[in-house]
């Protein structure tokens, strides 16, 4: 295997091995602090991160506000407090020289307020901001305000071109690197565009080469590109290392740090990772963000798939083939289906899926009364965790704080499910009935000899093995 040398990232020389930030409580101050202590760059998630009481116990994020707007303000406060707490933990473990980054999602609620509050409250503890899931034009401005480096996450040269020309060229000295996140291989929310096919993955090399060519045009020949998504063993990327066409390349690991002793996920989740098979992780389009996302197939995703399959189009008046009368809801408000669809609906109702829920696309989905009640409860309890949510129709934009569209019952409350799996993933029911983000290569845990007999390494042992190869 080629030797991996230290690289200048964010103004210092470090191993070009970066921990990927992962959602609510999944990469935290402990995991990132240990990764930084191993001479890489540790990344904690500042997305509704945990904060602690005086006894060091996690403070549950419960919401008392009567309105969505009030609960949204509670959520922002939780997020800032949690981000500061994780930064402090990470710095204690990493020491003064360790490199710590905070990861945020631009599409999360109050993203700018949250990261500004975290950076203000954790001055000198955080070296960089990583940000994706959207087009974070204001990221460079925030970085400049607090004197930290910034690392936008993009999935194409086109996206970076837009960010650079609109904003980043003004703060080029603090651009620490550009994260290329493979939209077919990375875990969590992915940046697939409307022109890309989710079932036809494209090789990353030509896409990253295109990004480097663009960056050279902007005078960024020596700014690292950080390859994220699908990275397992570095020898599989030998043609990337010290490649003059690509320039400096670092590697981000999101999935593999899940299976370490310092990883905060529960034992049940870790054991599930060790047993995954090819095909157990797949891209889906159920997220309330509207983005594609990569997650482990389980009861939670299967129910969402089946829910969308029990779906028919309707018309508000008889037109064309839509002539079959059907009554929706307790008042049996009339809509019109095709004769064939009415026959399908009657079959679903015989199986217990008797509740018809309207979608923004003039369709009906059919669920059990229990599931319908759960969906409505979750929509009413919305705490505004996203900038815009298709599940609840929340928007953080005043004055209406609404997307202006119908709430979509084909999606789910992402805050609820990620909090549940983040804090109860030692329970079999929790890992079966909640969203479990994962990169496409997670099935390799089961066949990689490094994890034989259920071995779970420390972060230090994982970094050492990555450096030495198989």
MIFI-775122 format. One line per 10 residues: number of its first residue (from 1); their letters; for each residue x, y, z of C-alpha. Coordinates in Angstrom, 3 decimals. Layout:
MIFI-775122
NUM> a> X/Y/Z | ...;
end
This chain:
MIFI-775122
1> xxxxxxxxxx> 0.000/0.000/0.000 | 1.187/3.523/-0.749 | 2.331/5.471/2.271 | -0.109/8.148/3.328 | 1.739/11.290/4.272 | 0.596/14.210/6.356 | -1.241/16.915/4.433 | -1.782/20.616/5.000 | -5.450/21.006/5.877 | -6.807/24.095/7.543;
11> xxxxxxxxxx> -3.355/25.586/7.958 | -1.755/22.624/9.768 | -0.215/19.281/8.833 | -2.426/16.313/9.774 | -3.124/12.809/8.539 | -5.576/13.194/5.642 | -8.043/10.913/7.437 | -11.268/12.608/8.470 | -14.165/11.351/10.528 | -17.444/12.077/8.815;
21> xxxxxxxxxx> -20.062/13.904/10.879 | -23.177/11.807/11.427 | -26.553/13.130/12.447 | -28.175/13.410/15.828 | -25.808/12.115/18.544 | -24.099/9.576/16.253 | -20.747/11.334/15.942 | -20.143/13.203/19.167 | -17.384/14.764/21.220 | -16.070/11.399/22.368;
31> xxxxxxxxxx> -15.799/9.789/18.933 | -14.400/12.943/17.306 | -12.010/13.671/20.165 | -10.466/10.212/19.888 | -10.213/10.481/16.090 | -8.379/13.810/16.416 | -6.118/12.337/19.105 | -5.135/9.668/16.552 | -3.757/12.510/14.371 | -6.662/12.738/11.953;
41> xxxxxxxxxx> -9.504/15.262/11.952 | -12.420/14.468/14.239 | -15.894/15.696/13.377 | -18.820/15.921/15.765 | -22.356/16.553/14.635 | -23.850/19.882/15.678 | -27.300/18.751/14.552 | -29.320/18.703/17.781 | -26.339/17.399/19.702 | -26.726/16.155/23.263;
51> xxxxxxxxxx> -26.078/18.379/26.245 | -25.581/17.164/29.820 | -26.709/17.919/33.357 | -24.411/18.370/36.346 | -24.197/14.595/36.810 | -23.058/14.147/33.205 | -26.314/12.547/32.062 | -27.886/13.393/28.707 | -30.635/15.999/28.980 | -33.697/14.646/27.109;
61> xxxxxxxxxx> -34.929/17.019/24.433 | -38.589/17.415/25.346 | -40.679/20.277/23.995 | -43.178/22.303/26.018 | -44.137/25.017/23.527 | -47.762/25.137/22.425 | -46.965/26.172/18.856 | -44.488/24.944/16.276 | -42.746/28.288/16.393 | -42.281/28.044/20.175;
71> xxxxxxxxxx> -40.982/24.476/19.907 | -38.655/25.548/17.115 | -37.061/28.097/19.436 | -36.612/25.394/22.081 | -34.938/23.180/19.494 | -32.478/25.913/18.484 | -31.543/26.419/22.135 | -31.010/22.679/22.616 | -28.848/22.559/19.483 | -26.584/25.406/20.573;
81> xxxxxxxxxx> -26.156/24.031/24.092 | -25.458/20.548/22.729 | -22.959/21.745/20.147 | -20.984/23.625/22.786 | -21.027/20.604/25.101 | -19.715/18.280/22.363 | -16.998/20.746/21.344 | -15.748/20.838/24.919 | -15.697/17.054/25.211 | -13.904/16.695/21.903;
91> xxxxxxxxxx> -11.250/19.241/22.831 | -10.588/17.598/26.202 | -9.843/14.308/24.458 | -8.009/15.699/21.414 | -5.708/18.035/23.312 | -4.680/21.471/22.163 | -3.176/20.269/18.873 | -5.974/17.938/17.761 | -8.145/19.131/14.882 | -11.870/19.276/15.592;
101> xxxxxxxxxx> -14.578/20.086/13.082 | -18.305/20.663/13.612 | -20.720/19.282/11.042 | -24.064/20.923/10.273 | -26.804/20.495/7.680 | -27.756/23.654/5.853 | -31.333/22.385/5.558 | -31.701/21.973/9.301 | -33.760/24.567/11.126 | -31.895/27.686/12.142;
111> xxxxxxxxxx> -28.614/26.391/10.697 | -26.924/29.783/10.713 | -28.153/30.627/14.207 | -27.082/27.247/15.560 | -23.549/27.157/14.193 | -22.993/30.821/15.081 | -24.152/30.126/18.635 | -21.925/27.067/18.905 | -18.858/28.877/17.574 | -19.506/31.815/19.903;
121> xxxxxxxxxx> -19.907/29.571/22.937 | -16.977/27.310/22.072 | -14.413/29.876/20.966 | -11.008/28.365/20.270 | -12.282/24.775/20.497 | -13.461/24.228/16.912 | -11.081/24.422/13.949 | -13.499/24.025/11.050 | -17.111/23.827/9.897 | -18.269/21.114/7.525;
131> xxxxxxxxxx> -21.632/21.711/5.888 | -23.805/20.001/3.305 | -27.434/19.044/2.589 | -28.279/22.131/0.597 | -26.371/25.055/-0.876 | -24.673/26.782/2.089 | -23.824/30.111/0.476 | -23.407/31.843/3.840 | -20.956/29.275/5.196 | -17.910/31.325/4.190;
141> xxxxxxxxxx> -19.336/34.443/5.824 | -19.863/32.583/9.117 | -16.347/31.133/8.955 | -14.906/34.606/8.383 | -16.823/36.023/11.322 | -15.306/33.471/13.715 | -11.926/32.891/12.074 | -12.343/29.171/11.365 | -11.879/27.205/8.162 | -14.876/25.928/6.233;
151> xxxxxxxxxx> -15.453/22.734/4.255 | -18.507/22.692/1.975 | -19.900/19.302/0.990 | -20.742/19.003/-2.708 | -21.582/16.168/-5.070 | -20.545/17.814/-8.323 | -18.272/20.467/-9.796 | -21.397/22.348/-10.836 | -22.485/22.788/-7.214 | -19.099/24.094/-6.133;
161> xxxxxxxxxx> -18.999/26.475/-9.085 | -22.250/28.068/-7.910 | -21.030/28.366/-4.316 | -17.678/29.844/-5.327 | -19.019/32.455/-7.707 | -21.777/33.597/-5.395 | -19.887/33.736/-2.100 | -16.764/31.677/-1.468 | -14.405/33.682/-3.672 | -14.704/36.479/-1.106;
171> xxxxxxxxxx> -13.276/34.276/1.698 | -10.914/32.005/-0.226 | -8.194/32.038/2.454 | -10.397/30.139/4.917 | -11.528/27.449/2.472 | -9.824/24.499/4.154 | -10.996/21.889/1.683 | -13.899/20.760/-0.475 | -15.675/17.566/0.484 | -16.791/15.536/-2.529;
181> xxxxxxxxxx> -19.570/13.300/-1.215 | -20.450/10.497/-3.594 | -24.242/10.678/-3.990 | -24.556/6.922/-4.569 | -22.212/5.621/-1.870 | -22.317/8.027/1.081 | -24.581/7.466/4.047 | -27.286/9.850/5.187 | -28.702/12.541/2.912 | -27.180/12.530/-0.558;
191> xxxxxxxxxx> -26.829/15.190/-3.214 | -28.387/13.471/-6.216 | -29.567/16.032/-8.737 | -32.650/15.735/-10.926 | -30.436/14.810/-13.870 | -28.827/11.835/-12.082 | -30.283/8.351/-11.857 | -30.346/6.884/-8.326 | -29.991/3.352/-9.710 | -27.162/4.149/-12.149;
201> xxxxxxxxxx> -24.118/5.147/-10.088 | -21.307/7.062/-11.757 | -17.643/6.426/-10.976 | -16.246/9.051/-8.595 | -12.859/9.553/-10.292 | -14.028/11.536/-13.344 | -16.409/13.565/-11.205 | -13.637/14.492/-8.747 | -11.242/15.182/-11.625 | -13.817/17.608/-13.040;
211> xxxxxxxxxx> -14.030/19.285/-9.637 | -10.228/19.640/-9.461 | -10.065/21.169/-12.938 | -12.619/23.757/-11.895 | -10.796/24.475/-8.638 | -7.543/25.063/-10.557 | -9.349/27.699/-12.593 | -10.134/29.438/-9.307 | -6.538/29.221/-8.017 | -7.321/26.326/-5.674;
221> xxxxxxxxxx> -4.844/23.777/-7.014 | -3.470/23.012/-3.532 | -6.759/23.103/-1.644 | -7.518/19.505/-0.616 | -10.458/17.606/-1.995 | -11.864/15.249/0.629 | -13.281/12.057/-0.854 | -16.350/10.932/1.104 | -18.553/7.928/0.461 | -17.449/4.373/-0.266;
231> xxxxxxxxxx> -13.994/4.661/1.305 | -13.013/1.443/3.087 | -9.391/0.341/2.500 | -6.962/2.939/1.177 | -5.231/0.484/-1.154 | -8.474/0.490/-3.142 | -7.777/4.188/-3.778 | -4.080/3.836/-4.620 | -4.484/5.603/-7.970 | -5.864/8.638/-6.117;
241> xxxxxxxxxx> -2.983/9.053/-3.666 | -0.232/11.401/-4.953 | -2.001/11.612/-8.302 | -0.856/14.886/-9.941 | -4.094/15.158/-11.914 | -6.203/15.097/-8.757 | -3.877/17.099/-6.543 | -4.087/16.748/-2.760 | -6.734/14.197/-1.780 | -7.866/13.387/1.763;
251> xxxxxxxxxx> -10.303/10.631/2.750 | -13.393/10.831/4.906 | -14.738/7.843/6.823 | -18.350/8.024/7.914 | -19.564/4.436/8.219 | -16.492/2.687/9.623 | -16.214/4.835/12.786 | -19.703/3.619/13.748 | -18.171/0.286/14.661 | -15.634/1.401/17.251;
261> xxxxxxxxxx> -15.667/1.168/21.024 | -15.901/4.938/21.330 | -18.846/5.169/18.950 | -21.928/6.310/20.904 | -24.389/4.038/19.081 | -25.871/1.162/21.058 | -24.651/-2.422/21.073 | -27.709/-3.562/19.127 | -26.839/-1.228/16.256 | -23.221/-2.364/16.254;
271> xxxxxxxxxx> -24.237/-6.010/16.096 | -26.638/-5.237/13.239 | -23.775/-3.672/11.276 | -21.728/-6.846/11.667 | -24.492/-8.891/10.003 | -25.453/-6.751/7.011 | -25.460/-8.279/3.539 | -25.143/-6.717/0.071 | -28.399/-4.972/-0.738 | -29.287/-4.269/2.886;
281> xxxxxxxxxx> -28.438/-0.581/2.411 | -30.298/1.354/-0.259 | -31.129/4.833/-1.502 | -34.637/5.979/-0.734 | -36.671/9.131/-1.260 | -38.814/9.193/1.883 | -36.923/11.891/3.815 | -38.958/14.986/4.752 | -36.040/17.071/3.455 | -36.847/16.039/-0.109;
291> xxxxxxxxxx> -33.304/14.666/-0.549 | -32.431/11.069/-1.324 | -30.862/9.280/1.607 | -28.996/6.021/2.196 | -30.126/3.807/5.061 | -30.351/0.203/6.276 | -33.410/-1.711/5.150 | -35.526/-2.535/8.199 | -39.129/-2.530/9.351 | -39.216/1.266/9.369;
301> xxxxxxxxxx> -38.262/1.666/5.706 | -40.288/-1.362/4.639 | -43.431/0.197/6.129 | -42.745/3.434/4.235 | -42.275/1.514/0.983 | -45.499/-0.409/1.482 | -47.338/2.772/2.478 | -46.420/4.449/-0.810 | -47.371/1.333/-2.760 | -50.896/1.600/-1.339;
311> xxxxxxxxxx> -51.484/4.793/-3.277 | -53.955/5.890/-5.940 | -54.574/9.134/-7.796 | -57.908/10.885/-7.318 | -59.884/13.694/-8.940 | -62.177/16.141/-7.168 | -64.796/15.677/-9.872 | -65.637/12.974/-12.368 | -63.301/13.311/-15.328 | -61.900/10.893/-17.888;
321> xxxxxxxxxx> -61.475/7.458/-16.307 | -61.904/8.861/-12.783 | -65.610/8.121/-12.438 | -65.738/5.750/-9.444 | -67.087/7.602/-6.393 | -65.194/7.184/-3.114 | -65.710/8.874/0.263 | -62.644/10.150/2.154 | -62.495/10.682/5.916 | -65.199/10.593/8.597;
331> xxxxxxxxxx> -67.431/12.861/6.522 | -66.910/10.745/3.402 | -66.016/13.710/1.243 | -66.428/12.604/-2.380 | -63.496/12.049/-4.719 | -63.274/10.040/-7.913 | -61.013/7.089/-8.656 | -60.640/4.845/-11.666 | -62.631/1.627/-11.479 | -59.413/-0.389/-11.295;
341> xxxxxxxxxx> -58.071/1.727/-8.436 | -61.338/1.454/-6.523 | -61.018/-2.323/-6.719 | -57.471/-2.072/-5.320 | -58.655/0.217/-2.512 | -61.387/-2.222/-1.529 | -58.751/-4.949/-1.306 | -56.566/-2.810/0.964 | -59.531/-1.993/3.170 | -60.313/-5.695/3.598;
351> xxxxxxxxxx> -56.760/-6.070/4.928 | -57.248/-3.308/7.493 | -55.815/-0.311/5.619 | -58.996/1.687/5.945 | -57.683/5.221/6.452 | -57.178/7.312/3.300 | -54.718/10.201/3.694 | -54.374/12.924/1.078 | -50.938/13.822/-0.312 | -49.739/17.044/-2.000;
361> xxxxxxxxxx> -49.800/15.199/-5.340 | -53.574/14.566/-5.460 | -53.171/10.976/-4.398 | -54.470/8.950/-1.465 | -52.344/6.597/0.611 | -54.005/3.904/2.679 | -52.892/2.989/6.191 | -54.332/1.374/9.296 | -56.245/3.580/11.758 | -53.357/3.185/14.218;
371> xxxxxxxxxx> -50.770/4.349/11.691 | -52.989/7.257/10.614 | -53.281/8.383/14.235 | -49.488/8.168/14.665 | -48.863/10.206/11.504 | -51.273/12.927/12.633 | -49.767/13.038/16.137 | -46.279/13.410/14.704 | -47.383/16.169/12.328 | -49.104/18.096/15.120;
381> xxxxxxxxxx> -46.072/17.669/17.433 | -43.674/19.124/14.835 | -40.879/21.145/16.455 | -39.587/22.688/13.234 | -36.302/20.787/12.987 | -35.846/21.492/9.248 | -35.811/24.698/7.264 | -38.723/23.181/5.346 | -40.437/19.864/6.042 | -42.588/18.065/3.542;
391> xxxxxxxxxx> -43.996/15.719/6.230 | -45.505/18.436/8.436 | -45.460/21.400/5.977 | -43.406/23.458/8.487 | -41.163/26.215/7.135 | -38.917/28.486/9.166 | -39.814/31.403/6.896 | -42.099/34.049/8.368 | -44.838/35.069/8.435 | -46.728/31.834/7.808;
401> xxxxxxxxxx> -44.104/29.264/8.882 | -45.581/26.885/6.316 | -44.445/25.499/2.977 | -47.885/26.308/1.610 | -48.374/22.669/0.613 | -50.325/19.818/2.165 | -48.450/17.811/4.761 | -47.183/14.619/3.116 | -48.122/11.358/4.909 | -45.704/9.381/2.727;
411> xxxxxxxxxx> -42.801/10.786/4.782 | -42.022/10.826/8.525 | -40.840/12.934/11.462 | -37.074/12.771/11.123 | -36.341/14.380/14.496 | -38.438/11.764/16.303 | -36.864/8.746/14.639 | -33.240/9.928/14.804 | -33.558/10.832/18.476 | -35.033/7.390/19.119;
421> xxxxxxxxxx> -32.341/5.394/17.360 | -29.594/7.669/18.650 | -30.522/7.054/22.260 | -32.143/3.600/22.253 | -30.159/1.651/19.679 | -29.281/-1.031/22.229 | -32.914/-2.166/21.925 | -33.870/-4.506/19.019 | -37.219/-2.781/18.504 | -35.549/0.634/18.222;
431> xxxxxxxxxx> -33.149/-0.434/15.484 | -35.920/-2.210/13.584 | -38.508/0.566/13.780 | -36.395/3.679/13.210 | -34.317/5.238/10.448 | -30.781/3.834/10.447 | -28.562/5.862/8.129 | -25.605/4.019/6.604 | -23.133/4.201/3.749 | -23.472/1.718/0.896;
441> xxxxxxxxxx> -20.404/-0.276/1.968 | -21.671/-1.158/5.453 | -22.206/-4.756/4.355 | -18.405/-5.124/4.284 | -18.266/-5.294/8.089 | -19.544/-8.880/7.815 | -16.800/-10.048/5.445 | -13.811/-7.927/6.476 | -11.338/-10.096/8.450 | -10.532/-7.102/10.652;
451> xxxxxxxxxx> -13.904/-7.612/12.338 | -13.649/-11.409/12.646 | -15.371/-12.983/15.629 | -17.245/-9.771/16.311 | -14.112/-7.706/16.982 | -14.863/-4.023/17.563 | -11.721/-1.847/17.497 | -10.954/1.362/19.303 | -10.724/4.477/17.168 | -6.944/4.349/17.512;
461> xxxxxxxxxx> -6.846/0.720/16.330 | -9.071/1.534/13.347 | -6.904/4.480/12.270 | -3.740/2.376/12.611 | -5.274/-0.402/10.499 | -6.371/2.067/7.823 | -2.811/3.385/7.642 | -1.165/-0.046/7.471 | -3.695/-1.642/5.158 | -5.316/-5.036/5.347;
end
